[in-house]
Amino acid sequence: MTTTATTTATAAQPAGPAPVVSFRGVSKSYGAVRAVADLDLELHPGETVALLGPNGAGKSSTLDLLLGLRTPDSGSLSLFGMTPQRAIEDGRVGAMLQSGGLMEGVKVKELVGLARDLHPRAYPLDRILETAGITDIAERMVGKLSGGQEQRVRFALATAGANDLIVLDEPTTGMDVSARQTFWGAMREQALQGRTVLFATHYLEEADAIADRVIVLHRGRVLADGSAAEIKARAGARRISFDLDAPVDRDALSALPFLTSLSVSDNGSAAGTGRRTVRIQSQDADATVHALYGLGAYPRNLEVSGLGLEQAFIALTTASDATSATAEEAAR
Ligand SMILES: Nc1ncnc2c1ncn2[C@@H]1O[C@H](COP(=O)(O)OP(=O)(O)OP(=O)(O)O)[C@@H](O)[C@H]1O
């Protein structure tokens, strides 16, 4: 079996069960655009993995390759040690993608019934409808659903049987808060049953709350891979906030060492107190705070905290963009 430039199983599998997903040096370009660049990736049973990345990072392309909807230009990939097509035929993979319309001229329960009929390890219809929170709309025509309801139906189609891997591309787009909660509750159940869940999202708070592993893609490559806590720690920066009663010299604050961002809100002027709240992001909070005292400032309500996943994500991708820009400049 060939292992290059095709979506095939890797020839030599290590001892023990094959990984759920294995990418080895996978690349995919569309004309001049390199969407996936020499990607290595391995997912294991029971992991809940969030795929993050700015627009155009290559998330959907990676999921399309994984599901055999696109063929790599080079490298090899496998699901459970077999081709994606074979794994899907065996009913081991359920997917909920952004693209692709739903069949409109049928009732919800008929469409879900069709997915059941095609699944070798299908669940009972009532259970699928209930898990996806669509029992009450089972008699509706698919063409009459709202965007959020359509997403729930897609979810039902992806979980119509006992899959070992569930792949979700921005699954909660268009869902309201309660639908999201139901959705992630159902996903947690799947993960507790040992299933691997891989989802691409732009909602970083979802990744933080749900995933036990976060992979940040940028320009088709893995920029960071670890728990949300590890990603935040890797971004390195800390948030510092404090109040100042005396007028501040903004230039002096801007010149503090290791500072990566500064905002000063003049929240006391209306009350006539002159109090300002300063928020700083710093690569070395200890050094920044030390220098702050050196300015003769008397910060009140000083707080130093780690970055949220969102700020860590921005810090990582911005730093990577800056490195790429410097490299491009040097190459000119
Ligand atoms: N069919 C296509 N033809 C040409 N270029 C494409 C095609 N599909 C994707 N691309 C390009 O490949 C790159 C990666 O796109 P992809 O959709 O995989 O990113 P993404 O991370 O899923 O983005 P988003 O968060 O915006 O959905 C982008 O530059 C995109 O414009």
The ligand as an SDF file (V2000), in Angstrom:
LIG
                    3D

 31 33  0  0  0  0  0  0  0  0999 V2000
  -11.4330   25.0950   -2.2410 N   0  0  0  0  0  0  0  0  0  0  0  0
  -10.5030   25.9990   -2.0100 C   0  0  0  0  0  0  0  0  0  0  0  0
   -9.8980   26.6480   -3.0400 N   0  0  0  0  0  0  0  0  0  0  0  0
   -8.9240   27.5550   -2.8390 C   0  0  0  0  0  0  0  0  0  0  0  0
   -8.4840   27.9230   -1.6140 N   0  0  0  0  0  0  0  0  0  0  0  0
   -9.0550   27.3270   -0.5580 C   0  0  0  0  0  0  0  0  0  0  0  0
  -10.0870   26.3420   -0.6910 C   0  0  0  0  0  0  0  0  0  0  0  0
  -10.4640   25.9450    0.5450 N   0  0  0  0  0  0  0  0  0  0  0  0
   -9.6870   26.6270    1.4180 C   0  0  0  0  0  0  0  0  0  0  0  0
   -8.8490   27.4600    0.7630 N   0  0  0  0  0  0  0  0  0  0  0  0
   -7.8310   28.3350    1.3640 C   0  0  0  0  0  0  0  0  0  0  0  0
   -7.0180   27.5270    2.2050 O   0  0  0  0  0  0  0  0  0  0  0  0
   -6.6960   28.1970    3.4230 C   0  0  0  0  0  0  0  0  0  0  0  0
   -7.1840   27.3720    4.6020 C   0  0  0  0  0  0  0  0  0  0  0  0
   -8.6060   27.3840    4.5680 O   0  0  0  0  0  0  0  0  0  0  0  0
   -9.4850   26.5720    5.6350 P   0  0  0  0  0  0  0  0  0  0  0  0
  -10.9030   26.7230    5.2280 O   0  0  0  0  0  0  0  0  0  0  0  0
   -8.9400   25.2110    5.7900 O   0  0  0  0  0  0  0  0  0  0  0  0
   -9.1730   27.4170    6.9620 O   0  0  0  0  0  0  0  0  0  0  0  0
   -9.9960   27.4920    8.3390 P   0  0  0  0  0  0  0  0  0  0  0  0
   -8.9760   27.4950    9.4230 O   0  0  0  0  0  0  0  0  0  0  0  0
  -11.0210   26.4230    8.3930 O   0  0  0  0  0  0  0  0  0  0  0  0
  -10.6570   28.9220    8.2120 O   0  0  0  0  0  0  0  0  0  0  0  0
  -12.0220   29.5230    8.8720 P   0  0  0  0  0  0  0  0  0  0  0  0
  -11.7470   29.6710   10.3240 O   0  0  0  0  0  0  0  0  0  0  0  0
  -12.1340   30.8390    8.1890 O   0  0  0  0  0  0  0  0  0  0  0  0
  -13.1490   28.5750    8.5630 O   0  0  0  0  0  0  0  0  0  0  0  0
   -7.3330   29.5670    3.3160 C   0  0  0  0  0  0  0  0  0  0  0  0
   -6.3510   30.4750    2.8420 O   0  0  0  0  0  0  0  0  0  0  0  0
   -8.4290   29.3860    2.2680 C   0  0  0  0  0  0  0  0  0  0  0  0
   -8.6900   30.5830    1.5870 O   0  0  0  0  0  0  0  0  0  0  0  0
  1  2  1  0
  2  3  1  0
  2  7  2  0
  3  4  2  0
  4  5  1  0
  5  6  2  0
  6  7  1  0
  6 10  1  0
  7  8  1  0
  8  9  2  0
  9 10  1  0
 10 11  1  0
 11 12  1  0
 11 30  1  0
 12 13  1  0
 13 14  1  0
 13 28  1  0
 14 15  1  0
 15 16  1  0
 16 17  2  0
 16 18  1  0
 16 19  1  0
 19 20  1  0
 20 21  2  0
 20 22  1  0
 20 23  1  0
 23 24  1  0
 24 25  2  0
 24 26  1  0
 24 27  1  0
 28 29  1  0
 28 30  1  0
 30 31  1  0
M  END
$$$$
